[in-house]
Every structure is written in C-alpha cells, then in structure tokens.
Amino acid sequence: MARIDFLASDAGELFLNEVNTIPGSLSHYLFIEPKETLAEQLAKDIREARERPTYTPLTQGADGSVLQSAATIAQKLA
C-alpha cells in the first residue's frame, strides 16, 4: 500500500513528489467492511497485481524545475 504525493503547477500540471508507504501490515486495520482475514486481503492484492498490466511511471517534470522556479518558500507551498 502506498500514498503518493503530487505537486500541481499554476498551469494545472501534476508532478509526482514522493511515494510513501503506509505502515501497519499493509494497513489491514483500514479495511472494515467487508471484514477479511489478512490472508484473504493478501490473496486479493496478489491476484489484482497479477491481473493488472505493469505500469511504467513517467519521469517528465521530475527534475525539480517546478520547485526551482519558485523564488520563495511561500511560492513553493502555494
């Protein structure tokens, strides 16, 4: 399980900032309904991973130019 942080430019472009893992046994505690065992959840996750095509992320814009173009910290956080 992962949480992905993005940055948005004024032009509406989205840039990948970082990928963060979510700790806690694949966040099993977040899955309330329907209640499944960890083994059931893992089996579904593995099945889904095998059925989906491999994704190759694009690195365009990942050179830091968006943050470098901001003159101040406030502009970087806007």
Steps between C-alpha positions, in 0.01 A plus 500: 500500500626845420404864518621715212563873550464730200588862427278710273628783284308820425444358150315202648781250447546229765845385608585200713666621819554177692359157571448411868424158634215460747624297797301246695478160334388646168255722689274204568335696781360746242288234331185488712225376269493230391723364774762267357790313645847626417552188287186580297611859453849394388357245257278770343792745481721241330223400257437866411873564447524202263192603302603863447751597234836624619507877537808696402491845659600803298787708632426812297502798737674306775815705462396747771450789257160591647644546849815666367295758310328618821684799646378464860394227740146644495485454121620141536218429745229682299 
